[in-house]
């Protein structure tokens, strides 16, 4: 089945609904909840679980922002155009990753730049 902008938008809307549901189901971590057991190992486990929960919450939130950004591009008529170089994003890339904001070359450069900064 060939690529369709309508299907891409539907996929983004579905993904947004799933991400919003995930965020609603997540219990926000509260630091005051740590340290109320009688065993240090239990406190450590609780702290670890809360840390993981915060990381997952941030990751889901970031994914939601990407989806929202892609949906906004539909509204302003720029969906499928690379935010970095202005070239058209390959339809095969959009079919696999409807929230793509960059063409493959720019995405690659962006990831390499992030890796270089984080390795310093």
LOKOLRO-286119 format. One record per residue: residue in three letters; residue number from 1; x, y, z of N, C-alpha, C in turn. Coordinates in nm, 4 decimals, decimal comma, m for minus. Each point is the difference from the previous one (the first is absolute). Example, Ala and Ser with C-alpha at 12.3 -4.5 7.8 and 13.67 -1.06 7.14 Angstrom:
BEGIN
{ala 1 {1,3190 m0,5690 0,7800} {m0,0890 0,1190 0,0000} {0,0900 0,1200 0,0000}}
{ser 2 {m0,0350 0,1050 m0,0720} {0,0820 0,1190 0,0060} {m0,0770 0,1090 0,0730}}
END
This chain:
BEGIN
{unk 1 {0,0845 m0,1181 0,0000} {m0,0845 0,1181 0,0000} {0,0891 0,1245 0,0000}}
{unk 2 {m0,0186 0,0903 m0,0940} {0,0848 0,1186 m0,0075} {m0,0228 0,0949 0,1178}}
{unk 3 {0,0990 0,0850 0,0235} {m0,0058 0,0978 0,1079} {m0,1162 0,0964 m0,0203}}
{unk 4 {m0,0615 0,0382 0,1098} {m0,1102 0,0952 m0,0044} {0,0145 0,0963 0,1176}}
{unk 5 {m0,0090 0,1291 m0,0285} {0,0080 0,0997 0,1068} {m0,1166 m0,0159 0,0986}}
{unk 6 {m0,1151 m0,0415 m0,0509} {m0,1155 m0,0199 0,0875} {0,0278 m0,1119 0,1008}}
{unk 7 {0,0592 m0,1108 m0,0497} {0,0336 m0,1104 0,0911} {0,1074 0,0416 0,1000}}
{unk 8 {0,0944 0,0806 m0,0446} {0,1046 0,0486 0,0903} {m0,0626 0,0842 0,1109}}
{unk 9 {m0,0931 0,0868 m0,0366} {m0,0661 0,0841 0,1009} {m0,0821 m0,0862 0,0960}}
{unk 10 {m0,0706 m0,0995 m0,0530} {m0,0762 m0,0920 0,0861} {0,0929 m0,0741 0,0952}}
{unk 11 {0,1151 m0,0446 m0,0503} {0,0969 m0,0701 0,0850} {0,0501 0,0917 0,1113}}
{unk 12 {0,0246 0,1262 m0,0331} {0,0448 0,0958 0,1011} {m0,1091 0,0261 0,1043}}
{unk 13 {m0,1243 0,0120 m0,0448} {m0,1104 0,0205 0,0939} {m0,0169 m0,1206 0,0917}}
{unk 14 {0,0136 m0,1199 m0,0550} {m0,0081 m0,1221 0,0814} {0,1136 m0,0047 0,1014}}
{unk 15 {0,1198 0,0336 m0,0464} {0,1167 m0,0009 0,0892} {m0,0162 0,1027 0,1114}}
{unk 16 {m0,0528 0,1177 m0,0343} {m0,0227 0,1022 0,1025} {m0,0975 m0,0504 0,1056}}
{unk 17 {m0,1072 m0,0653 m0,0431} {m0,0977 m0,0533 0,0950} {0,0643 m0,1036 0,0925}}
{unk 18 {0,0830 m0,0873 m0,0559} {0,0668 m0,1028 0,0816} {0,0960 0,0633 0,1002}}
{unk 19 {0,0766 0,0977 m0,0451} {0,0963 0,0657 0,0889} {m0,0710 0,0772 0,1111}}
{unk 20 {m0,1087 0,0682 m0,0336} {m0,0771 0,0711 0,1028} {m0,0561 m0,0971 0,1032}}
{unk 21 {m0,0468 m0,1146 m0,0466} {m0,0517 m0,1022 0,0912} {0,1110 m0,0518 0,0918}}
{unk 22 {0,1178 m0,0236 m0,0572} {0,1133 m0,0468 0,0812} {0,0356 0,1023 0,1072}}
{unk 23 {0,0031 0,1270 m0,0367} {0,0337 0,1042 0,0969} {m0,1037 0,0081 0,1118}}
{unk 24 {m0,1269 m0,0178 m0,0346} {m0,1050 0,0053 0,1008} {0,0091 m0,1180 0,0967}}
{unk 25 {0,0463 m0,1153 m0,0494} {0,0085 m0,1191 0,0836} {0,1208 0,0013 0,0924}}
{unk 26 {0,0991 0,0807 m0,0319} {0,1217 0,0041 0,0811} {m0,0252 0,0774 0,1281}}
{unk 27 {0,0462 m0,0578 0,1077} {m0,0103 0,0664 0,1294} {0,1202 0,0914 0,0169}}
{unk 28 {m0,0222 0,1277 0,0272} {0,1146 0,0884 0,0186} {0,0810 m0,0403 0,1229}}
{unk 29 {0,1310 0,0054 m0,0118} {0,0881 m0,0366 0,1100} {0,0004 0,1110 0,1046}}
{unk 30 {m0,0014 m0,0401 0,1256} {0,0063 0,0956 0,1099} {0,1154 m0,0408 0,0905}}
{unk 31 {0,0938 0,0897 0,0175} {0,1172 m0,0311 0,0806} {m0,0365 m0,0275 0,1452}}
{unk 32 {m0,1068 0,0592 0,0492} {m0,0378 m0,0223 0,1399} {m0,0498 m0,1422 0,0244}}
{unk 33 {m0,0287 m0,0755 m0,1075} {m0,0432 m0,1393 0,0152} {0,1155 m0,0932 0,0341}}
{unk 34 {0,1237 0,0452 m0,0192} {0,1162 m0,0849 0,0248} {0,0375 0,0061 0,1472}}
{unk 35 {0,0379 m0,1142 0,0534} {0,0536 m0,0038 0,1356} {m0,0996 m0,0340 0,1083}}
{unk 36 {m0,1143 m0,0549 m0,0357} {m0,1013 m0,0324 0,0999} {m0,0078 m0,1477 0,0328}}
{unk 37 {0,0933 m0,0789 m0,0495} {m0,0031 m0,1420 0,0325} {0,0987 m0,0269 0,1130}}
{unk 38 {0,0029 m0,1236 0,0450} {0,0894 m0,0381 0,1085} {0,1314 m0,0588 m0,0505}}
{unk 39 {0,0187 m0,0015 m0,1288} {0,1186 m0,0642 m0,0553} {0,0634 0,0895 m0,1059}}
{unk 40 {0,1309 0,0199 0,0090} {0,0698 0,0877 m0,0941} {m0,0102 m0,0513 m0,1435}}
{unk 41 {0,0021 m0,1322 m0,0170} {m0,0090 m0,0559 m0,1349} {m0,1339 0,0351 m0,0640}}
{unk 42 {m0,1071 m0,0023 0,0785} {m0,1308 0,0389 m0,0531} {m0,0005 0,1464 m0,0418}}
{unk 43 {0,0641 0,0843 0,0816} {0,0097 0,1420 m0,0354} {0,0797 0,0180 m0,1287}}
{unk 44 {0,1080 m0,0764 m0,0150} {0,0816 0,0074 m0,1210} {m0,0773 m0,0436 m0,1224}}
{unk 45 {m0,0771 m0,1076 0,0150} {m0,0817 m0,0492 m0,1113} {m0,1037 0,1037 m0,0391}}
{unk 46 {m0,0630 0,0604 0,0977} {m0,1015 0,1027 m0,0272} {0,0629 0,1201 m0,0706}}
{unk 47 {0,1178 0,0416 0,0448} {0,0687 0,1130 m0,0632} {0,0355 m0,0336 m0,1445}}
{unk 48 {0,0477 m0,1217 m0,0239} {0,0340 m0,0428 m0,1354} {m0,1235 m0,0005 m0,0890}}
{unk 49 {m0,1092 m0,0569 0,0493} {m0,1235 m0,0068 m0,0785} {m0,0520 0,1395 m0,0337}}
{unk 50 {0,0121 0,0919 0,0941} {m0,0443 0,1362 m0,0271} {0,0891 0,0677 m0,1033}}
{unk 51 {0,1299 m0,0261 0,0069} {0,0924 0,0565 m0,0980} {m0,0321 m0,0514 m0,1394}}
{unk 52 {m0,0257 m0,1299 m0,0098} {m0,0379 m0,0586 m0,1291} {m0,1316 0,0608 m0,0477}}
{unk 53 {m0,0936 0,0154 0,0903} {m0,1297 0,0588 m0,0350} {0,0134 0,1413 m0,0539}}
{unk 54 {0,0862 0,0784 0,0618} {0,0227 0,1373 m0,0469} {0,0621 m0,0024 m0,1397}}
{unk 55 {0,0963 m0,0895 m0,0217} {0,0646 m0,0099 m0,1318} {m0,1000 m0,0406 m0,1073}}
{unk 56 {m0,0846 m0,0964 0,0306} {m0,1011 m0,0451 m0,0967} {m0,0986 0,1134 m0,0275}}
{unk 57 {m0,0408 0,0699 0,1039} {m0,0928 0,1121 m0,0153} {0,0595 0,1061 m0,0924}}
{unk 58 {0,1278 0,0310 0,0191} {0,0660 0,0989 m0,0861} {0,0078 m0,0487 m0,1443}}
{unk 59 {0,0304 m0,1278 m0,0184} {0,0120 m0,0550 m0,1357} {m0,1352 0,0045 m0,0717}}
{unk 60 {m0,1068 m0,0378 0,0702} {m0,1339 0,0046 m0,0594} {m0,0379 0,1455 m0,0299}}
{unk 61 {0,0344 0,0896 0,0906} {m0,0282 0,1418 m0,0219} {0,0738 0,0547 m0,1215}}
{unk 62 {0,1251 m0,0397 m0,0169} {0,0782 0,0445 m0,1162} {m0,0593 m0,0553 m0,1293}}
{unk 63 {m0,0430 m0,1262 0,0025} {m0,0625 m0,0605 m0,1182} {m0,1292 0,0741 m0,0341}}
{unk 64 {m0,0757 0,0358 0,1017} {m0,1244 0,0748 m0,0215} {0,0298 0,1363 m0,0631}}
{unk 65 {0,1050 0,0659 0,0455} {0,0363 0,1295 m0,0586} {0,0355 m0,0145 m0,1480}}
{unk 66 {0,0716 m0,1070 m0,0356} {0,0346 m0,0231 m0,1407} {m0,1251 m0,0223 m0,0844}}
{unk 67 {m0,0937 m0,0773 0,0534} {m0,1248 m0,0260 m0,0723} {m0,0791 0,1294 m0,0154}}
{unk 68 {m0,0084 0,0778 0,1061} {m0,0725 0,1280 m0,0058} {0,0653 0,0940 m0,1021}}
{unk 69 {0,1319 m0,0006 m0,0035} {0,0726 0,0847 m0,0946} {m0,0300 m0,0425 m0,1445}}
{unk 70 {m0,0014 m0,1308 m0,0235} {m0,0307 m0,0502 m0,1342} {m0,1436 0,0346 m0,0387}}
{unk 71 {m0,0939 m0,0129 0,0931} {m0,1389 0,0359 m0,0289} {m0,0132 0,1492 m0,0303}}
{unk 72 {0,0762 0,0818 0,0699} {m0,0031 0,1448 m0,0259} {0,0499 0,0297 m0,1406}}
{unk 73 {0,0936 m0,0815 m0,0475} {0,0523 0,0194 m0,1358} {m0,1088 m0,0268 m0,1042}}
{unk 74 {m0,0932 m0,0896 0,0311} {m0,1147 m0,0200 m0,0900} {m0,0811 0,1289 m0,0073}}
{unk 75 {m0,0189 0,0624 0,1145} {m0,0821 0,1207 0,0075} {0,0627 0,1165 m0,0763}}
{unk 76 {0,1329 0,0129 0,0067} {0,0619 0,1144 m0,0678} {0,0519 m0,0345 m0,1403}}
{unk 77 {m0,0291 m0,1230 m0,0456} {0,0344 m0,0379 m0,1365} {0,1449 m0,0389 m0,0226}}
{unk 78 {0,0727 m0,0279 0,1078} {0,1419 m0,0346 m0,0160} {0,0297 m0,1463 0,0328}}
{unk 79 {m0,1037 m0,0827 0,0145} {0,0245 m0,1410 0,0310} {0,0791 m0,0641 m0,1142}}
{unk 80 {0,1001 m0,0778 0,0369} {0,0808 m0,0693 m0,0991} {0,1172 0,0814 m0,0512}}
{unk 81 {0,0206 0,1178 0,0579} {0,1126 0,0847 m0,0386} {0,0992 0,0033 0,1167}}
{unk 82 {0,1254 m0,0277 m0,0311} {0,1055 m0,0052 0,1017} {0,0135 0,1358 0,0687}}
{unk 83 {0,0025 m0,0007 0,1327} {0,0134 0,1239 0,0762} {0,1405 0,0577 m0,0075}}
{unk 84 {0,0957 m0,0801 m0,0422} {0,1376 0,0468 m0,0047} {0,0376 0,0568 m0,1363}}
{unk 85 {m0,0224 m0,0768 m0,1063} {0,0464 0,0424 m0,1329} {m0,1128 0,0438 m0,0938}}
{unk 86 {m0,1254 m0,0279 0,0363} {m0,1128 0,0405 m0,0822} {m0,0337 m0,0949 m0,1143}}
{unk 87 {0,0739 m0,1109 m0,0096} {m0,0286 m0,0986 m0,1052} {m0,1185 m0,0869 0,0404}}
{unk 88 {m0,0587 m0,0660 m0,0973} {m0,1087 m0,0933 0,0293} {0,0560 m0,1219 0,0710}}
{unk 89 {m0,0706 m0,0436 0,1032} {0,0367 m0,1234 0,0701} {m0,0522 m0,1158 m0,0837}}
{unk 90 {0,0834 m0,0998 m0,0196} {m0,0363 m0,1165 m0,0813} {m0,1298 m0,0617 0,0520}}
{unk 91 {m0,0886 m0,0331 m0,0908} {m0,1299 m0,0576 0,0383} {0,0155 m0,1324 0,0748}}
{unk 92 {0,0989 m0,0795 m0,0370} {0,0226 m0,1263 0,0704} {0,0341 0,0271 0,1464}}
{unk 93 {0,0774 0,1054 0,0266} {0,0339 0,0365 0,1383} {m0,1253 0,0441 0,0752}}
{unk 94 {m0,0836 0,0809 m0,0633} {m0,1233 0,0462 0,0643} {m0,0977 m0,1149 0,0233}}
{unk 95 {0,0019 m0,0971 m0,0897} {m0,0892 m0,1151 0,0167} {0,0386 m0,0798 0,1249}}
{unk 96 {0,1297 m0,0129 0,0218} {0,0487 m0,0749 0,1163} {m0,0042 0,0850 0,1262}}
{unk 97 {0,0335 0,1278 m0,0133} {0,0078 0,0909 0,1145} {m0,0753 0,1290 m0,0327}}
{unk 98 {m0,1338 m0,0020 0,0146} {m0,0798 0,1175 m0,0386} {0,0370 0,1282 0,0737}}
{unk 99 {0,0636 m0,0127 0,1167} {0,0376 0,1194 0,0766} {0,1378 0,0532 m0,0372}}
{unk 100 {0,0614 m0,0534 m0,1062} {0,1336 0,0444 m0,0412} {m0,0019 0,1492 m0,0324}}
{unk 101 {0,0970 0,0725 0,0545} {0,0102 0,1438 m0,0225} {0,1159 0,0347 m0,0917}}
{unk 102 {0,0880 m0,0978 m0,0229} {0,1198 0,0226 m0,0805} {0,0126 m0,1062 m0,1085}}
{unk 103 {0,0633 0,0367 m0,1112} {0,0345 m0,0996 m0,1006} {0,1070 m0,0909 0,0604}}
{unk 104 {0,0274 m0,1098 m0,0647} {0,0938 m0,0978 0,0548} {0,1397 0,0594 0,0194}}
{unk 105 {0,0482 0,0777 m0,0964} {0,1336 0,0602 0,0123} {0,0077 0,0955 0,1188}}
{unk 106 {m0,0979 0,0870 0,0143} {0,0008 0,0964 0,1107} {m0,0183 m0,0702 0,1343}}
{unk 107 {m0,0833 m0,1039 0,0033} {m0,0185 m0,0776 0,1232} {0,1328 m0,0624 0,0410}}
{unk 108 {0,0711 m0,0538 m0,0967} {0,1302 m0,0624 0,0252} {0,0982 0,1031 0,0565}}
{unk 109 {0,0046 0,1170 m0,0625} {0,0895 0,1058 0,0493} {m0,0400 0,0452 0,1401}}
{unk 110 {m0,1293 0,0109 0,0238} {m0,0496 0,0410 0,1312} {0,0412 m0,1013 0,1072}}
{unk 111 {m0,0172 m0,1287 m0,0290} {0,0361 m0,1043 0,0964} {0,1502 m0,0033 0,0238}}
{unk 112 {0,0794 0,0204 m0,1030} {0,1450 0,0023 0,0168} {0,0415 0,1182 0,0850}}
{unk 113 {m0,0645 0,1131 m0,0193} {0,0294 0,1176 0,0813} {m0,0337 m0,0220 0,1450}}
{unk 114 {m0,1106 m0,0663 0,0269} {m0,0407 m0,0301 0,1371} {0,0997 m0,0959 0,0629}}
{unk 115 {0,0420 m0,1016 m0,0748} {0,0969 m0,0967 0,0515} {0,1328 0,0673 0,0301}}
{unk 116 {0,0431 0,0924 m0,0876} {0,1268 0,0676 0,0213} {m0,0069 0,0883 0,1243}}
{unk 117 {m0,1101 0,0695 0,0201} {m0,0155 0,0857 0,1169} {m0,0037 m0,0836 0,1266}}
{unk 118 {m0,0730 m0,1125 m0,0018} {m0,0133 m0,0814 0,1201} {0,1266 m0,0777 0,0332}}
{unk 119 {0,0893 m0,0188 m0,0949} {0,1206 m0,0769 0,0275} {0,1142 0,0877 0,0514}}
{unk 120 {m0,0212 0,1300 0,0048} {0,1048 0,0920 0,0480} {0,0081 0,0025 0,1484}}
END
